[in-house]
């Protein structure tokens, strides 16, 4: 029997910023922990880009371990109505 996969979570600018603030980190601190550039975190929070693939999964794992509350969105669905 295959392991049940959790719903895919699509990170948006507001949720990335909220996670970073929940972790009490600056953009620079978060970028260092994730092994990415500070500009990448800034671009995510400004909505220029979204994390994909492994980085999106890593953010989800970090959020779960930090007891960060977020809602899951079905793939392809936007948070905005």
N, C-alpha and C positions, 0 to 999 in steps of 0.2 A: 504494500500500500504506500503510495507516494505521500510525502509530507504536504500538508496543506499550506499553500502560500498565502501570505498576508496580502491584502489589497495594495495595489501600487499607489503610492502617494505622490502627487504632483506638487512640488514645492513652488510657491509663488513668493513675490517680493515681501509681502507683509509677514508671511509665516517664517521666512528666513530671518528677517529682522527680529521677529518676536522670539525665535529660538535663540538667537545670539544674545538678546537682552536677558532672556531666562537664564542663560549660562553666565551672565554678568561678564561678558567679554566685549572688547573693542573689535572692530573689523580686523585690525592687525593681529590681535591675539587669536581670533578664530581662524584666520588664514594660516597662521603658523601651526596651529593644532591640526588643521586639515591638510597641510602641505601644499597650499595654493597661494597665489598672489593676493594681496589685500585688494587690489583693483577688481579681482574676480568677485569677491564678496560684495564689494560696492556695486558692481554691475548687476549682480543678482538682486540686491536690495532696491535698486533703481528700476528693476524690471527690464533691463536691456537684454539679459540672458537668463536662462534657468539652468540649474544643475541637471545633468543627465547621467544615465547609466549608474556606474559605481559610486559617483559622488552623491547622486540623489539617494541611493541606498545607504551610504555612509551617514548622510544627514538624518535619515530616518532612524538608523541604529542609535546615533547620538541622542536624538530626541527621545527615543524610548528609554534609554538608560538614564536620562536626566529627568524623567517623569514630566516631560513637556506635553501638554495637552493640545492636540490638533485633530482636525477631522479629516478623514480620508475622502478623497474624491475619486469617483470612477475614472479610469483612463479616458482622456479626451474631453473631460468636463471641466469647465472653468469655474472659479470661485465666484465670478461676477455674474449677476443675473442679466 
